[in-house]
Amino acid sequence: MNENTLREDPRPEFVEKLEWQLRTALRRRDRFSLPVARGASRVALTASLVVISLLCGAAGAVAAERYQDGLQRELELTQARYRVEIARFSLEINVERMERVSTLAERGLVSRTETHGAERTVHDAELELALATLDLDEIGRAGHAADSVDAPLVDGKDFVKRRGHLRLERARATYEGIRREHEELELLFDAGVVSSPELRGIERALAEAEGELRILEERLTLRTRFVNGEIDAQEARRLEQRLHSRRRMESARTAYDLVQGEVEEARRRVAAGLGGAQRVRELELELLRVEAELAIARLEAELAEAGRDSGR
């Protein structure tokens, strides 16, 4: 046997047979061996693959790699199928609940807020099913689901953009629902029915929903720029990181402003003899937490910006 013979690629039929032998050996081991810890099983599998690769050379490595890829694909497909099944079942349950709430609403037994909440839950369940179905479709075509802004098209389909539109639709529905609740709470607050903390809580939720909506819109624009070839993959990832950093900072800033307002109001109530000092202390602790979040978010945003500048 000469050197050229040793360097030849393994024949396809040999690799297929080796793959079969490998699968058979591993299944026999799993069937007759005692149960072991998951981590130990993984180590044993990896060691077996290494040994087989050393003994069989390139052919063994190819067979082992194909077997692992097949297992990974089957794992992701199974997860995606169950996610679709669970999402479909969840939608059915939420539709049934909405129908019951609608019946009660016709009799005047539930509020508009509860009716809107049931409708929004159904809409969320519909979108979750659509997202799960998209993942299953992409995994079936590509072997995995990729959601980064620089992910490639799959069979000419832009799964990232489709998910982006679905998430944007969900964010808009969430924003509209919170906006309606905010309007109702404002009326109740003016009538003295709800307290200031309740109103501030819905204001914070509204600001969060608005920020999420804006980020999703900008991410879709970023995806379009990448697909159109206006920016490369590295720049797309940098800009996406910048978006997320800015979103965290905006969220922390909103939380800080709202909690700070609550602290000031609680102090005024204590000064007027209308509240206890314990509530002030609790709010001051919460303010310290959100202050830390804001400081960290600012530094992360600066780091993202510095990375963008250095990459130019």
Order of alpha helices (4+ residues) and beta strands (2+ residues): alpha-alpha-alpha-alpha-alpha-alpha-alpha-alpha-alpha
